[in-house]
Amino acid sequence: MNELLLIAGMFIVTFGVRYILWGSAGRFRFPPWLSDALGFVPAAVLTAIIVPAVLMPQGELWLSAANPYMLAAMASLVISLWKNNLLLTIVFGMTVFMLLRVLLPG
């Protein structure tokens, strides 16, 4: 029963916040400086998620040539800048990561 109340509460809060914003869409406009700044939010959030996962996979800073997360991220960065293809970047990065996990000690 507690789980159902928890799920219902989460639904009400999430739906309420989103409905208020959705219902008021088009009634006001953000200033241009705020609209421009909001364009950087996805990149900032993605960076905030990826950098700790790559540099601190076990909770401590791991800057080493034995860090498969960091090496695969650098390989993915190179291939993404070179080919500019998202699917290729993901497949290549995951392949490099899996190979490094098998080949590197630790």
The first five atom37 places (N, CA, C, CB, O) and aatype in JSON, in Angstrom:
{
  "aatype": [12, 2, 6, 10, 10, 10, 9, 0, 7, 12, 13, 9, 19, 16, 13, 7, 19, 1, 18, 9, 10, 17, 7, 15, 0, 7, 1, 13, 1, 13, 14, 14, 17, 10, 15, 3, 0, 10, 7, 13, 19, 14, 0, 0, 19, 10, 16, 0, 9, 9, 19, 14, 0, 19, 10, 12, 14, 5, 7, 6, 10, 17, 10, 15, 0, 0, 2, 14, 18, 12, 10, 0, 0, 12, 0, 15, 10, 19, 9, 15, 10, 17, 11, 2, 2, 10, 10, 10, 16, 9, 19, 13, 7, 12, 16, 19, 13, 12, 10, 10, 1, 19, 10, 10, 14, 7],
  "atom_mask": [
    [1, 1, 1, 1, 1],
    [1, 1, 1, 1, 1],
    [1, 1, 1, 1, 1],
    [1, 1, 1, 1, 1],
    [1, 1, 1, 1, 1],
    [1, 1, 1, 1, 1],
    [1, 1, 1, 1, 1],
    [1, 1, 1, 1, 1],
    [1, 1, 1, 0, 1],
    [1, 1, 1, 1, 1],
    [1, 1, 1, 1, 1],
    [1, 1, 1, 1, 1],
    [1, 1, 1, 1, 1],
    [1, 1, 1, 1, 1],
    [1, 1, 1, 1, 1],
    [1, 1, 1, 0, 1],
    [1, 1, 1, 1, 1],
    [1, 1, 1, 1, 1],
    [1, 1, 1, 1, 1],
    [1, 1, 1, 1, 1],
    [1, 1, 1, 1, 1],
    [1, 1, 1, 1, 1],
    [1, 1, 1, 0, 1],
    [1, 1, 1, 1, 1],
    [1, 1, 1, 1, 1],
    [1, 1, 1, 0, 1],
    [1, 1, 1, 1, 1],
    [1, 1, 1, 1, 1],
    [1, 1, 1, 1, 1],
    [1, 1, 1, 1, 1],
    [1, 1, 1, 1, 1],
    [1, 1, 1, 1, 1],
    [1, 1, 1, 1, 1],
    [1, 1, 1, 1, 1],
    [1, 1, 1, 1, 1],
    [1, 1, 1, 1, 1],
    [1, 1, 1, 1, 1],
    [1, 1, 1, 1, 1],
    [1, 1, 1, 0, 1],
    [1, 1, 1, 1, 1],
    [1, 1, 1, 1, 1],
    [1, 1, 1, 1, 1],
    [1, 1, 1, 1, 1],
    [1, 1, 1, 1, 1],
    [1, 1, 1, 1, 1],
    [1, 1, 1, 1, 1],
    [1, 1, 1, 1, 1],
    [1, 1, 1, 1, 1],
    [1, 1, 1, 1, 1],
    [1, 1, 1, 1, 1],
    [1, 1, 1, 1, 1],
    [1, 1, 1, 1, 1],
    [1, 1, 1, 1, 1],
    [1, 1, 1, 1, 1],
    [1, 1, 1, 1, 1],
    [1, 1, 1, 1, 1],
    [1, 1, 1, 1, 1],
    [1, 1, 1, 1, 1],
    [1, 1, 1, 0, 1],
    [1, 1, 1, 1, 1],
    [1, 1, 1, 1, 1],
    [1, 1, 1, 1, 1],
    [1, 1, 1, 1, 1],
    [1, 1, 1, 1, 1],
    [1, 1, 1, 1, 1],
    [1, 1, 1, 1, 1],
    [1, 1, 1, 1, 1],
    [1, 1, 1, 1, 1],
    [1, 1, 1, 1, 1],
    [1, 1, 1, 1, 1],
    [1, 1, 1, 1, 1],
    [1, 1, 1, 1, 1],
    [1, 1, 1, 1, 1],
    [1, 1, 1, 1, 1],
    [1, 1, 1, 1, 1],
    [1, 1, 1, 1, 1],
    [1, 1, 1, 1, 1],
    [1, 1, 1, 1, 1],
    [1, 1, 1, 1, 1],
    [1, 1, 1, 1, 1],
    [1, 1, 1, 1, 1],
    [1, 1, 1, 1, 1],
    [1, 1, 1, 1, 1],
    [1, 1, 1, 1, 1],
    [1, 1, 1, 1, 1],
    [1, 1, 1, 1, 1],
    [1, 1, 1, 1, 1],
    [1, 1, 1, 1, 1],
    [1, 1, 1, 1, 1],
    [1, 1, 1, 1, 1],
    [1, 1, 1, 1, 1],
    [1, 1, 1, 1, 1],
    [1, 1, 1, 0, 1],
    [1, 1, 1, 1, 1],
    [1, 1, 1, 1, 1],
    [1, 1, 1, 1, 1],
    [1, 1, 1, 1, 1],
    [1, 1, 1, 1, 1],
    [1, 1, 1, 1, 1],
    [1, 1, 1, 1, 1],
    [1, 1, 1, 1, 1],
    [1, 1, 1, 1, 1],
    [1, 1, 1, 1, 1],
    [1, 1, 1, 1, 1],
    [1, 1, 1, 1, 1],
    [1, 1, 1, 0, 1]
  ],
  "atom_positions": [
    [[0.81, -1.2, 0.0], [0.0, 0.0, 0.0], [0.85, 1.26, 0.0], [-0.92, 0.0, 1.19], [0.53, 2.24, -0.67]],
    [[1.96, 1.23, 0.77], [2.84, 2.4, 0.8], [3.46, 2.68, -0.56], [3.95, 2.2, 1.84], [3.68, 3.83, -0.93]],
    [[3.74, 1.6, -1.3], [4.33, 1.79, -2.63], [3.35, 2.5, -3.56], [4.75, 0.43, -3.23], [3.74, 3.36, -4.34]],
    [[2.08, 2.12, -3.46], [1.07, 2.77, -4.31], [0.92, 4.25, -3.97], [-0.28, 2.06, -4.17], [0.79, 5.09, -4.86]],
    [[0.94, 4.57, -2.69], [0.87, 5.97, -2.28], [2.09, 6.74, -2.76], [0.74, 6.08, -0.76], [1.98, 7.89, -3.19]],
    [[3.25, 6.11, -2.68], [4.48, 6.74, -3.15], [4.41, 7.02, -4.65], [5.68, 5.87, -2.83], [4.75, 8.11, -5.1]],
    [[3.98, 6.02, -5.41], [3.88, 6.19, -6.87], [2.84, 7.26, -7.2], [3.51, 4.85, -7.55], [3.07, 8.09, -8.08]],
    [[1.71, 7.24, -6.52], [0.67, 8.25, -6.76], [1.18, 9.65, -6.43], [-0.59, 7.93, -5.94], [0.92, 10.6, -7.16]],
    [[1.89, 9.78, -5.32], [2.45, 11.07, -4.95], [3.46, 11.58, -5.97], [0.0, 0.0, 0.0], [3.46, 12.76, -6.32]],
    [[4.33, 10.68, -6.44], [5.31, 11.08, -7.46], [4.6, 11.5, -8.74], [6.29, 9.93, -7.75], [5.01, 12.45, -9.4]],
    [[3.53, 10.77, -9.1], [2.77, 11.13, -10.3], [2.15, 12.51, -10.17], [1.67, 10.09, -10.57], [2.23, 13.32, -11.09]],
    [[1.55, 12.77, -9.03], [0.87, 14.06, -8.83], [1.87, 15.22, -8.89], [0.13, 14.08, -7.48], [1.61, 16.23, -9.53]],
    [[3.01, 15.06, -8.22], [4.01, 16.13, -8.23], [4.58, 16.33, -9.63], [5.15, 15.81, -7.24], [4.67, 17.46, -10.11]],
    [[4.96, 15.23, -10.29], [5.55, 15.34, -11.63], [4.54, 15.91, -12.62], [6.05, 13.97, -12.12], [4.86, 16.82, -13.38]],
    [[3.32, 15.37, -12.61], [2.3, 15.85, -13.54], [1.95, 17.3, -13.26], [1.06, 14.99, -13.44], [1.77, 18.09, -14.19]],
    [[1.85, 17.66, -11.98], [1.51, 19.03, -11.63], [2.51, 20.05, -12.14], [0.0, 0.0, 0.0], [2.13, 21.07, -12.72]],
    [[3.76, 19.78, -11.93], [4.8, 20.7, -12.38], [4.81, 20.8, -13.9], [6.18, 20.26, -11.88], [4.89, 21.9, -14.45]],
    [[4.72, 19.67, -14.57], [4.75, 19.69, -16.03], [3.48, 20.31, -16.62], [4.93, 18.27, -16.58], [3.56, 21.02, -17.62]],
    [[2.34, 20.07, -16.02], [1.1, 20.62, -16.54], [1.07, 22.13, -16.41], [-0.09, 20.01, -15.83], [0.59, 22.82, -17.32]],
    [[1.56, 22.65, -15.31], [1.6, 24.1, -15.13], [2.45, 24.74, -16.22], [2.15, 24.47, -13.73], [2.06, 25.75, -16.81]],
    [[3.62, 24.17, -16.48], [4.49, 24.72, -17.52], [3.89, 24.53, -18.9], [5.87, 24.07, -17.45], [3.96, 25.44, -19.73]],
    [[3.3, 23.37, -19.16], [2.72, 23.11, -20.47], [1.48, 23.98, -20.69], [2.35, 21.62, -20.6], [1.27, 24.5, -21.79]],
    [[0.68, 24.13, -19.66], [-0.52, 24.93, -19.78], [-0.25, 26.4, -20.0], [0.0, 0.0, 0.0], [-1.06, 27.11, -20.61]],
    [[0.89, 26.87, -19.51], [1.21, 28.28, -19.67], [2.13, 28.54, -20.86], [1.85, 28.81, -18.41], [2.55, 29.68, -21.08]],
    [[2.44, 27.51, -21.62], [3.31, 27.68, -22.79], [2.64, 28.58, -23.81], [3.66, 26.3, -23.43], [1.45, 28.45, -24.08]],
    [[3.39, 29.47, -24.38], [2.88, 30.39, -25.37], [2.28, 31.65, -24.8], [0.0, 0.0, 0.0], [2.01, 32.6, -25.54]],
    [[2.08, 31.7, -23.5], [1.52, 32.9, -22.89], [2.59, 33.91, -22.51], [0.72, 32.54, -21.66], [2.31, 35.09, -22.31]],
    [[3.8, 33.45, -22.41], [4.9, 34.37, -22.11], [6.14, 33.93, -22.86], [5.19, 34.44, -20.58], [6.26, 32.77, -23.26]],
    [[7.03, 34.84, -23.05], [8.28, 34.55, -23.75], [9.45, 34.88, -22.84], [8.38, 35.36, -25.08], [9.44, 35.86, -22.09]],
    [[10.46, 34.03, -22.92], [11.68, 34.3, -22.17], [12.44, 35.43, -22.85], [12.56, 33.02, -22.07], [12.34, 35.6, -24.07]],
    [[13.19, 36.19, -22.08], [14.06, 37.19, -22.72], [15.12, 36.48, -23.57], [14.74, 38.09, -21.64], [15.49, 35.34, -23.29]],
    [[15.58, 37.16, -24.61], [16.55, 36.51, -25.5], [17.79, 35.99, -24.78], [16.98, 37.47, -26.57], [18.3, 34.92, -25.14]],
    [[18.29, 36.7, -23.78], [19.49, 36.22, -23.09], [19.22, 34.92, -22.35], [20.0, 37.29, -22.11], [20.11, 34.08, -22.25]],
    [[18.0, 34.75, -21.81], [17.67, 33.51, -21.11], [17.46, 32.37, -22.1], [16.42, 33.7, -20.25], [17.88, 31.24, -21.84]],
    [[16.83, 32.65, -23.22], [16.65, 31.63, -24.26], [18.0, 31.14, -24.77], [15.82, 32.18, -25.42], [18.2, 29.95, -24.98]],
    [[18.93, 32.08, -24.97], [20.27, 31.69, -25.41], [20.98, 30.85, -24.35], [21.1, 32.94, -25.73], [21.64, 29.86, -24.68]],
    [[20.84, 31.23, -23.1], [21.49, 30.5, -22.01], [20.9, 29.09, -21.87], [21.35, 31.26, -20.69], [21.64, 28.15, -21.58]],
    [[19.6, 28.94, -22.05], [18.97, 27.63, -21.93], [19.44, 26.65, -23.01], [17.46, 27.78, -21.99], [19.3, 25.44, -22.84]],
    [[19.98, 27.17, -24.09], [20.53, 26.3, -25.12], [21.75, 25.52, -24.65], [0.0, 0.0, 0.0], [22.1, 24.49, -25.24]],
    [[22.4, 25.98, -23.6], [23.58, 25.3, -23.08], [23.26, 24.27, -22.0], [24.55, 26.32, -22.52], [24.14, 23.54, -21.57]],
    [[22.01, 24.21, -21.57], [21.64, 23.3, -20.49], [21.88, 21.83, -20.85], [20.17, 23.5, -20.13], [22.47, 21.12, -20.03]],
    [[21.45, 21.33, -22.02], [21.7, 19.9, -22.31], [23.18, 19.53, -22.29], [21.12, 19.55, -23.66], [23.54, 18.49, -21.76]],
    [[24.03, 20.38, -22.86], [25.46, 20.08, -22.85], [26.03, 20.1, -21.44], [26.22, 21.08, -23.73], [26.88, 19.28, -21.1]],
    [[25.57, 21.04, -20.62], [26.05, 21.12, -19.24], [25.61, 19.91, -18.42], [25.56, 22.41, -18.58], [26.39, 19.38, -17.64]],
    [[24.37, 19.49, -18.6], [23.87, 18.33, -17.85], [24.58, 17.06, -18.29], [22.35, 18.17, -18.04], [24.98, 16.25, -17.45]],
    [[24.75, 16.88, -19.6], [25.46, 15.71, -20.11], [26.9, 15.67, -19.61], [25.43, 15.69, -21.64], [27.4, 14.6, -19.25]],
    [[27.56, 16.82, -19.59], [28.92, 16.88, -19.07], [28.97, 16.55, -17.59], [29.51, 18.27, -19.31], [29.87, 15.85, -17.14]],
    [[28.0, 17.04, -16.84], [27.96, 16.75, -15.4], [27.73, 15.28, -15.12], [26.87, 17.58, -14.74], [28.13, 14.79, -14.06]],
    [[27.1, 14.57, -16.02], [26.88, 13.13, -15.85], [28.09, 12.33, -16.31], [25.63, 12.68, -16.61], [28.5, 11.39, -15.63]],
    [[28.65, 12.69, -17.45], [29.7, 11.88, -18.07], [31.06, 12.03, -17.39], [29.84, 12.23, -19.52], [31.75, 11.04, -17.15]],
    [[31.46, 13.25, -17.07], [32.81, 13.47, -16.53], [33.07, 12.69, -15.24], [33.04, 14.97, -16.28], [34.1, 12.03, -15.14]],
    [[32.18, 12.73, -14.25], [32.44, 11.91, -13.06], [32.45, 10.41, -13.37], [31.4, 12.2, -12.0], [33.23, 9.67, -12.78]],
    [[31.58, 9.96, -14.27], [31.55, 8.54, -14.61], [32.82, 8.09, -15.3], [30.35, 8.24, -15.49], [33.24, 6.94, -15.14]],
    [[33.44, 8.98, -16.06], [34.66, 8.63, -16.79], [35.9, 8.76, -15.91], [34.8, 9.51, -18.03], [36.78, 7.9, -15.94]],
    [[35.97, 9.83, -15.14], [37.18, 10.08, -14.36], [37.14, 9.49, -12.95], [37.42, 11.56, -14.26], [38.18, 9.35, -12.31]],
    [[35.95, 9.14, -12.47], [35.82, 8.58, -11.12], [34.92, 7.35, -11.13], [35.26, 9.65, -10.14], [33.92, 7.33, -10.42]],
    [[35.25, 6.31, -11.9], [34.34, 5.17, -12.01], [34.15, 4.4, -10.71], [34.84, 4.23, -13.05], [33.11, 3.77, -10.51]],
    [[35.14, 4.43, -9.82], [34.99, 3.74, -8.53], [34.85, 4.72, -7.37], [36.18, 2.83, -8.29], [35.02, 4.33, -6.21]],
    [[34.54, 5.96, -7.66], [34.32, 6.94, -6.61], [35.53, 7.79, -6.28], [0.0, 0.0, 0.0], [35.41, 8.78, -5.56]],
    [[36.69, 7.43, -6.78], [37.91, 8.2, -6.57], [38.49, 8.57, -7.93], [38.95, 7.41, -5.72], [38.33, 7.84, -8.91]],
    [[39.17, 9.7, -7.98], [39.78, 10.16, -9.23], [40.77, 9.13, -9.74], [40.47, 11.52, -9.03], [41.66, 8.7, -9.01]],
    [[40.61, 8.73, -11.0], [41.45, 7.69, -11.58], [41.99, 8.19, -12.93], [40.66, 6.35, -11.76], [41.41, 7.89, -13.97]],
    [[43.07, 8.94, -12.89], [43.73, 9.45, -14.1], [44.91, 8.54, -14.39], [44.19, 10.95, -13.93], [46.01, 8.75, -13.89]],
    [[44.66, 7.53, -15.2], [45.68, 6.53, -15.45], [45.46, 5.95, -16.84], [45.65, 5.42, -14.38], [44.35, 5.98, -17.38]],
    [[46.53, 5.42, -17.4], [46.42, 4.75, -18.7], [45.71, 3.41, -18.56], [47.81, 4.54, -19.31], [45.4, 2.77, -19.56]],
    [[45.44, 2.98, -17.34], [44.71, 1.74, -17.1], [43.21, 1.99, -16.9], [45.29, 1.01, -15.88], [42.47, 1.05, -16.59]],
    [[42.76, 3.22, -17.05], [41.35, 3.54, -16.89], [40.63, 3.35, -18.22], [41.16, 5.0, -16.36], [40.74, 4.21, -19.1]],
    [[39.89, 2.24, -18.39], [39.23, 2.0, -19.67], [38.12, 3.01, -19.98], [38.66, 0.6, -19.69], [37.84, 3.29, -21.14]],
    [[37.5, 3.55, -18.94], [36.46, 4.56, -19.15], [37.03, 5.81, -19.81], [35.79, 4.92, -17.8], [36.46, 6.34, -20.76]],
    [[38.15, 6.27, -19.29], [38.79, 7.48, -19.8], [39.33, 7.25, -21.22], [39.92, 7.93, -18.87], [39.18, 8.1, -22.1]],
    [[39.97, 6.11, -21.44], [40.54, 5.82, -22.76], [39.44, 5.68, -23.81], [41.39, 4.54, -22.71], [39.58, 6.17, -24.93]],
    [[38.35, 5.01, -23.46], [37.24, 4.86, -24.4], [36.57, 6.21, -24.67], [36.21, 3.85, -23.86], [36.14, 6.47, -25.79]],
    [[36.47, 7.06, -23.65], [35.9, 8.38, -23.85], [36.77, 9.22, -24.78], [35.73, 9.1, -22.5], [36.25, 9.93, -25.65]],
    [[38.07, 9.14, -24.61], [38.97, 9.89, -25.5], [38.89, 9.36, -26.92], [40.42, 9.82, -25.0], [38.9, 10.14, -27.87]],
    [[38.8, 8.04, -27.09], [38.67, 7.45, -28.43], [37.33, 7.88, -29.05], [38.76, 5.91, -28.36], [37.27, 8.17, -30.24]],
    [[36.28, 7.91, -28.25], [34.97, 8.34, -28.76], [35.0, 9.81, -29.17], [33.89, 8.12, -27.7], [34.41, 10.19, -30.18]],
    [[35.69, 10.63, -28.39], [35.81, 12.04, -28.73], [36.51, 12.22, -30.07], [36.56, 12.79, -27.64], [36.07, 13.02, -30.91]],
    [[37.59, 11.49, -30.27], [38.34, 11.6, -31.52], [37.47, 11.17, -32.7], [39.62, 10.74, -31.47], [37.42, 11.87, -33.72]],
    [[36.79, 10.03, -32.58], [35.98, 9.55, -33.71], [34.79, 10.47, -33.96], [35.5, 8.12, -33.44], [34.37, 10.64, -35.1]],
    [[34.24, 11.06, -32.9], [33.1, 11.96, -33.11], [33.53, 13.25, -33.79], [32.43, 12.29, -31.77], [32.8, 13.77, -34.64]],
    [[34.69, 13.76, -33.45], [35.18, 14.97, -34.1], [35.59, 14.7, -35.55], [36.36, 15.56, -33.33], [35.49, 15.57, -36.41]],
    [[36.07, 13.48, -35.8], [36.54, 13.13, -37.14], [35.38, 12.83, -38.08], [37.48, 11.93, -37.07], [35.33, 13.36, -39.19]],
    [[34.44, 11.98, -37.65], [33.37, 11.52, -38.54], [32.04, 12.25, -38.36], [33.16, 10.07, -38.34], [31.23, 12.27, -39.28]],
    [[31.8, 12.85, -37.18], [30.56, 13.57, -36.9], [29.33, 12.67, -37.14], [30.47, 14.83, -37.78], [28.36, 13.07, -37.78]],
    [[29.41, 11.44, -36.61], [28.35, 10.46, -36.78], [28.06, 9.86, -35.41], [28.75, 9.36, -37.82], [28.9, 9.18, -34.83]],
    [[26.86, 10.12, -34.88], [26.52, 9.7, -33.52], [26.53, 8.18, -33.37], [25.16, 10.25, -33.14], [27.1, 7.67, -32.4]],
    [[25.91, 7.46, -34.28], [25.85, 6.0, -34.17], [27.25, 5.39, -34.23], [24.97, 5.42, -35.29], [27.57, 4.51, -33.44]],
    [[28.06, 5.86, -35.15], [29.43, 5.37, -35.25], [30.21, 5.66, -33.97], [30.14, 6.0, -36.45], [30.98, 4.82, -33.51]],
    [[30.02, 6.83, -33.4], [30.7, 7.2, -32.16], [30.3, 6.27, -31.03], [30.38, 8.65, -31.79], [31.17, 5.81, -30.28]],
    [[29.02, 5.98, -30.89], [28.55, 5.11, -29.82], [29.08, 3.69, -30.0], [27.02, 5.09, -29.77], [29.59, 3.1, -29.05]],
    [[28.96, 3.15, -31.2], [29.41, 1.78, -31.46], [30.92, 1.67, -31.28], [29.01, 1.32, -32.88], [31.41, 0.73, -30.66]],
    [[31.65, 2.62, -31.81], [33.11, 2.61, -31.68], [33.53, 2.75, -30.22], [33.73, 3.73, -32.52], [34.4, 2.02, -29.75]],
    [[32.92, 3.68, -29.51], [33.27, 3.9, -28.1], [32.98, 2.68, -27.25], [0.0, 0.0, 0.0], [33.79, 2.31, -26.4]],
    [[31.83, 2.06, -27.44], [31.5, 0.85, -26.68], [32.41, -0.31, -27.03], [30.04, 0.46, -26.91], [32.78, -1.09, -26.16]],
    [[32.77, -0.43, -28.31], [33.69, -1.49, -28.72], [35.06, -1.29, -28.08], [33.83, -1.53, -30.26], [35.64, -2.24, -27.55]],
    [[35.56, -0.08, -28.13], [36.85, 0.22, -27.5], [36.78, -0.05, -26.0], [37.27, 1.68, -27.77], [37.7, -0.62, -25.43]],
    [[35.7, 0.37, -25.37], [35.54, 0.16, -23.93], [35.54, -1.32, -23.58], [34.25, 0.83, -23.43], [36.23, -1.74, -22.65]],
    [[34.78, -2.12, -24.32], [34.72, -3.56, -24.04], [36.07, -4.23, -24.26], [33.66, -4.22, -24.93], [36.48, -5.08, -23.47]],
    [[36.77, -3.85, -25.31], [38.11, -4.41, -25.55], [39.07, -4.02, -24.43], [38.66, -3.94, -26.91], [39.86, -4.85, -23.97]],
    [[39.02, -2.77, -24.01], [39.91, -2.33, -22.93], [39.59, -3.02, -21.62], [39.83, -0.82, -22.75], [40.49, -3.32, -20.84]],
    [[38.32, -3.27, -21.36], [37.94, -3.97, -20.12], [38.51, -5.39, -20.11], [36.4, -4.03, -19.98], [38.88, -5.9, -19.05]],
    [[38.6, -6.01, -21.28], [39.13, -7.37, -21.36], [40.65, -7.35, -21.32], [38.64, -8.07, -22.64], [41.27, -8.21, -20.69]],
    [[41.27, -6.37, -21.99], [42.72, -6.37, -22.15], [43.49, -5.74, -21.0], [43.06, -5.67, -23.4], [44.59, -6.17, -20.69]],
    [[42.91, -4.72, -20.37], [43.64, -4.01, -19.32], [43.45, -4.7, -17.97], [43.17, -2.56, -19.23], [42.37, -5.2, -17.66]],
    [[44.5, -4.72, -17.17], [44.35, -5.3, -15.82], [43.55, -4.36, -14.92], [45.74, -5.59, -15.18], [43.55, -3.14, -15.14]],
    [[42.9, -4.9, -13.93], [42.21, -4.07, -12.95], [40.79, -4.07, -13.18], [0.0, 0.0, 0.0], [40.04, -3.43, -12.44]]
  ]
}
